[in-house]
Amino acid sequence: MNAPIKPQTLVPFVALSLLVAGGETLAQSIIPASDGTGTIVNLDGNEFVIEGGTLSGDGANLFHSFIELGLDANQIATFLAHPQIQNILGRVTGGNPSIIDGLIQVLGGDSNLYLMNPSGFVFGSNASLNVPGDFFVTTAQGIGFGNGLWFDAWGDNDYQSLVGTPVEFDLSDRSGTIINAGNLAVSEGQNIGLIGGSVINTGSLNAPEGNVSIVAMPESGRLRIVSGDNILGFEIEPPRDEQGNPEAIRAVDIPELITGSGVETGLTVEGNAVRIDNSELLVETGDVVSRNIIADNAILSAANNLTLPESQIATTNHLTLLAGDTVRIRDSENQPFLARAGGDFYIQGDRNIDILALNHLVTPLVSEGNLTLVSDGNISGDAHFSSGGNFSMLNLSGDAGNFVSLYDPIIRANGDIEFGNYTGVALKVEATGSIQGGDIRITGADISGSIPLSDPDYTILTTSQSVILRAGLASVTSTNFPGTTGGTNFNSPGTPLLPSGSIQVGNVYPCFVTLGRV
């Protein structure tokens, strides 16, 4: 028998005009569901105090059920806990997205907070957190505990049996969109996860010494976040049997979600298309869009495109960027793109990698470990790269991948460098180890204006069809490396491709070639 926490006085319905769907204004508030879960909501000024609920058999998990879950600016949702509660899990069953433009907090314990609404979430620019544990938001149909039992987004749940730690998310082809335009931060060592059909982060996610997981999966399947050997990843399984399950809650389309939210999202709706503000890039179902992230490890995974416009991403450990279609990276005249990994930096766009970040005299892609770009299409790298370990451009089979650049490619690595055929403007590659490449075809000088005058090869690169390959250097010096003024010195991990100092490439077409070997 489900055991609700002692109920308190139920607050009357308080309407907030936060949501517009299908051209109609819908009132939204924090409204408990009368489904036996026992969730109680009390209103104290501008604060919704959430208590009651039902505990799992071991008393470690507390479950809540809502018809609506939304906050206006300057409003607070307070989830009450006690020290024995490890996880608070809340579902929204009413069929409307959750529009949250205020503060969500947990008081009374160090509980993690999981919120589930298949119809979608929008966190406005005023949204913030005061959560002592992890914070996960999902548009999944269920959250699993690894024992074959699920906290379903609708219908009855056997709360007594839902013991242990949430580890799985059951997404369907109707899973909704998550948009964050707020500043969502958790305490040091805690984690943030945004998991839905599409995920757009135009705000910031801050999990110092913790992990950030952003995953968009618009098709049915199970998702399990895993972490081992300090590497963050995930597993996807086929969908579970839906026989006997109620019909899924309708997910609101991205344009409808944006126009109906009534809050600033950093996105513009143009007919049926959604465009990122101050950009020509469009957002589609299955995309991940993200701007600012601070974490120990971060993984961003999109079933379709992964777009990083003017993004600032920093990890003290590993950074992984994955796209079933294309990884798209852009800066602007007003805002640089910067991504720096304290460990390995891995980028995979199954069909393409499209990087254009040359508006600022700063190295935009930096890894203190290995830096790897993987695609079966072209790897378009109009940027400067700096790796503290090996640098590789590969296809999905692990062979050398094709590299193109229309404007300004410079690669530096404290290790070995490997790439396939190259086509583009003047190329500069420097390594402490070896360099291995395919055919090189130079189409012109580098006239992008992104090479600093202090670069010793400035004249050659900007006035001639040149290739500069230097291997076996004592260290690699980057004159436009963020936060440094000298060389970077790291140990080179892995087995060398060639003896240190070796340079091996294919045919080099009309150009001026400088080969350096120490």
N, C-alpha and C positions, 0 to 999 in steps of 0.2 A: 504494500500500500504506500502511495506517495506521501511523504511527510513534509508538509509546508512549514516554513518558519512561521512563528506566531504572527498572524496578520494584524495590520493596523487599520485605522480608518481610511477608507478609500476616498480620494479626492474627487470632486465632481469633474466632469469633462471640461477641459479648458481649450478652446479653439484657437489655433494660430493659422493665419493665412500664409502658408509657406509653399504650397504645391499647386501647380497648374498642370493638369493632365487632360489631353484631348480637348483643349480649349476651355475647360471648366476649372474654376477655382475650388480646391478641396481644402477643408480645414484639417490641420494636422497638429498633433500634440504628442505627449507620451501617454498612451492609453493602454492599460493592461488588458490582456485577453481573458475572457471568462471561460477558460478551457480546463480548469482544475489545476493549473500550475501554481496558482496562489500568489502571483505577482501583485504587489501593492504599490501604488504611487500616491505620495502626499505632496502637496504644493505648499511651499514655504516662501512667500515672496516671489522671487524669480527662480527659485530652486525646486526642481522636481526630485524628491527623495524616493528612491526605489528600494523597497525591501520586500519581505515575504519570500515568495519563490519556493522551489522544491529542491531538497538536497539529494545527492546520490547516496547509495547505500553506505559508502565509506565516509560520508560527510565532507568530502574534499571538493566536490563540484556542486555549484549552486546554479539552478536553471530559472530563467525568466521567460515569459511569453507576452508579447505586446501586439495589439492591433495596429498601433501607430507608434513611431519613434522619431521625433523631430525636435529641434531646438532652434529658436530664434536667436539673433545676436543678443548678448548679455544674459542669456539664460544658462542654467546649469542643470546637468543631469548627474545626480550623485547615487552611485550604486553602493549600498552598505554591505560590508563584509565583516568577518571576524577572523582571527589568526588561523583557524583551522581550514578555512576555505582557500583552496589553491587556485581554482578557476571559476569565474563567473561567465555563464553562457546565456546570451539573450537572442531570441528569434523574433522576427516581425512577420505577422501572418496576414495583414490586412490587404496586401496587394499593391500598396503604394510605396514608392521609394522613400527612404529616410533622408530628409533634408536637415543637416546639422550645421548650425552656424554659431554655436556656443561652446561651452566647456563640458567635457565628459570627465568625470572623476570617479575614483574608487576610494572609499574611506573605511577604516576599521580593520584593515588587513593588507597583505601584500599580494592580493589576488591578481592573476592574469584576467584580461577581459576579452571575450569573443563576442562579436555582434554579427548576426546572420540575417540578411534580407535578400531573397532572390530577385526582388524587383529593383534593387539598386540603392546606392548611397551617393549623396553629394555632401562633401564637407566644404562649407563656405570659407571665405578669407578670414573670418573671425573664429573659426573652429580651433580648439586647442584641447590638450589632454593634461590630466593630473592622475596618471595611472601608475602605481608602483611596480607593476609587473609587465608582462607582454601585452600588446594590443594587436588583435587580429580582426579584420573586417572582411567579410566574404559574402558573395551572392550565390553561394553554393546552395544545394537542396538539402544538405546534411553535413554534420561534422562528426567524424568517426573517432573511436577511441582505441582502434587497433585490435579489438576483441570481437569484431564482427557486429558490433552494436553501434547505432547511430542516433544522434540527436537530430531528428528530422525537422525541416523548416515548417511543416504543417502536420496536422493530425495528432494522434496520441503518441506519447513517448513513455517508455518504461524507465522513468528517471532513476529508480532504485538500482538498476543494473548498469547505468552509465558511469562506471568507475574508471579511474586511471586518468591519463593525460590525453587531451585532444591531439590527434596526429594526422588526420585525413580530412579531405574536403571532397564532397561529391557534387561535381558540377554537371549541369545538363546543357543542351543546346539552347535553353531559355535563360541561362544565367545572365543576370543584369550587369550593369556598368557601375564602376566605382570611380568617382571624381573627387580628388582632393585639391582644394585651393587654399587650405589652411596651413598652419605650422604645427604639425603633429610630432611630439617628442615624448620619449619615455626615459626612464631613469637609466643610469649607466649599467651596462650589462644586460639590459632587457631588449626585447625584439619587437619589430613592427612587421605585420604582414597585410598586404592588400591582394585579395585573390578573387577574381571574377571573370566574367565573359570578356570585358574590356576594362582596362585600368588606366586612368589619366591622372598624373600627379603634376599639377601646375604650381603647387605650393612647395612645402619642404617636409622631409621625413628625417628625423634625427634620433638615432639609436646608438649613442656612443658606447663602444666596446660590446655592442650587440649586433644582431643581424637584421637586415631589411630584405624582405621577400616581396617582389611584385610579380604576379603571374596573371596573364590573360589567357583563358582557355575557353573559347566559345562553343566547343563541341563537348558532348558527354564524355565523362571520364572521372576517375578518382585521382586526386593529387595528394601526394604525401611529401611534406617538407622534411628533408633529411640533412643532417650535419655530421660529418665525420672527418677526422684529421684536419680540422679547421677549414674544411671546404664545404660551403653551403650548396645544396643541390635539391633536386626533387625527383620523385618517381611518379609516372602516370600509368594507371591501369585502365582496362576497359570498363565501361559503366556497369554498375551492379544491376541485378534483375529488378525491373520496375513493376513486375506483376503484382497487382494489388495496391500499388501506391496511388494516391490521388493525383489528379492532373496538376502539372506544375504551375506555379504562380507565374503570371505573365511578367516578363521583363520589359521595362520601358526602354524604347529605342533611345540612342544617344542624343539626337536633336531634341526629342521630346523631354528628355531628362534635363537638359540644359535650360531650355526655354521655360520649363515648368518649375525650376528650382527657386527662382526669385533671388538667387545669390550670385555673387561674382565668382566665375570659374576660370577665367583666363582663356576661354574658348568662345568662338563666334559661330553661330549657326547661319548658313547661307543656303536657303532652300532645304534640301535633304542632306547637305554636306556640312561637316564640322571642321572648322579651321582653327589652328592654334593661333592665338593673338600674336601680332607682330611677326608672323611667319606665313609662308604660302603652303605650308605642309598641312595635309588633311588627315583626319582621324577616321578610321574605319573599325568595324566590329572585329574583335580579336586583337586589336592594337594595345600596346603599352606606350604611354607617353610619360616622361618623367623629367623633372627639372632638378631640384636640390635634394641631395641625400648625404647624410653622414652616418657611418656605421663601421663596425669591425669587419663584417663580411656583408656583401650585398649581391643578390641575384635578381635580375630583371629578365623575365621570359615572356615573349609574346608569340601567340600562335600565328599572327600575321606580321605586322611591322612593329619594330621597336624604334621609337623616335625620341631623340634627346636634343631639344632645342635650347640653346644657351644654358645648358645644364652645368651644375657645379656638383660633382660627385667625389667624395673622398672616403676611402676605406683604409683602416689600419692593417687589414689583412687582404683577403681576396675580393676581386670584383669580376662578376660574370654577366655578360650581356648576350641574350639569345633571341633570335627571331626566326620564325618559320619562313618568312619572306625576306625582308630587308631590314638591316640595322641602319638607321639614318641619323647622322650627327651634324648639327649646324651651330655656328656661332652667329653673331650679328655685329654691326659696327658699334653698337652700344654695349654689348655684353659678350664676353668671351665664353667659349666652352672649355671646361677643365674637368678632366677625370684622372684621378691619381689613386693607384692601388699600392698599399704597403706590402702586398704579397704579389701573387700572380694576377694578371689581367687577361681575361679571355673574352673574345668577341666572336660570335658566330651568327651570320645571316645566311640561311640555307641557300637563298637565291642571289643575294647581293649584299655587299657592304658599301655604303655610300657616305663618305666622310668629307665634309667641307668646313674647315675651321682655320681660316687664315687671316682674319681681320685684326688679330692682336699678336704682338711680338712676344708670345709666351708659348711654351711647348704644351699642347692641349691634352696629349695622351701619354701618361707616365706610369711606369710600373717599376717597383723595386724588386720584383721577381721576374718571371718570364712574361712576355707580352706576345699574345697569339691571336691572329685574325684568320678565320676559317669561313670559306664560302665556295660553293660550286659555280658561282657566277664571278663576275669581276669584283675584285677588291679595289674600290676607288678610294685612294688615300691622299686627299689634298689636305695634308696636315704635317706636323712634325711629331715624331715618335721618339720616346726615350725609354729604354728598358734596362733594368738593373741585372737582368739575366739574358736568356736567349730571346731573339725576336724571330717569329715565324709567320709566314703567310702560306696557308695550306688550303686544300680542298677537303670535302667531307670524307674522302678516302684516306687522308693523311699525306697525300703527295703535295708537292709545291703548287701553290695557287697563283693565278694570274693577277697582276698588279697593274693598275692604270692610275695616272695622275695628270690632270690638265694644267695644274698651276704650280705646285711647290712641294715636292716630297723630300723630306730629310729624315733619315733613320739613324739612330745611335743606340748601341747596345753594349753593355758590359758582359759579353758572351758571344755566341755565334748568331749569324743572321742567315735566314733562308727565305727565298721567294722564287716564284716561277718566272714566266715571261713578263717583261715590263714594257709598257708603251706610255710615253708621256714626255714632259719637259725635263730639263736638266735635273739629274738625280745625284744625291749625295748620300752615301752609306758609310758609316764608320763603326768598327767593332773591335773589342779587345781580343776576340777569338777569330773565327773564320767567317768568310762570306761565300755563300753558294747561291747562284741565281741562274735563270734561264736566258733566253734571248733578250737583248735590250735594244729597243728602238726609241731614239730621242727625236721628238717632234719640234723642239725649239728651246730657246733660253727661258729661264725662269724670270718672268716680268710681273709676278704677283705682288711684289712689294712687301712680302712677309719675311724676307731674310734681313736680319739686322745688319747695319753697316759694320758692326764689330766682327762679323763672321769673316774669318781669314780667306774664305773662298767666295766672298760676295761678288767680286768682279767676274770671275770665271763663270759662276752659275747664272748671273744675270745678263751676260753678254754673248754667251756661246752655247751651242748644243753639246753640253758637257756631261760626262759621267765621272764622278769621283768615288772611288772605292778604296777604303783604307782598312786594313785588318791587322791584328796583332798589336794594337795600341796598348800602352800601359794603362790608360784610363780613357774614358770618353768625356769630353768637355762640351757642355751645352751652354752657349752664351745666353740663351733665353729660357733657361730652366726655371720654373717657378720656385722662388724661395732659396736659390743657391747662387753662388757667384763663381764656383769652380767646377772641377770634375766630380763625377759621381763614381764611387768605388764600392762595388758589391762583388761577392763571390759568384762565379758563373756556375749555375746548377746544370745537371744533366750531362749526357755523353756528347762530346764535341762531334759536329758533323764532319769536319775536316781537321787536319792538324792546325793548331793555333797559328794565325797569321796567313793562312792559305786563302786565296781568292780563286773561285772557279765559276765562270759564267759561260753562257753560250755566245752566239754571234752578237756583236755590237755594231749597230748601224750608225750612219754618218754622225759623227760627234767627235768632240775632244775628250780624250780619256786620260784620267789620272789614276794610276794604281799605286797604292802604297802598302808595303809589307814590312813589318818589323821583324 
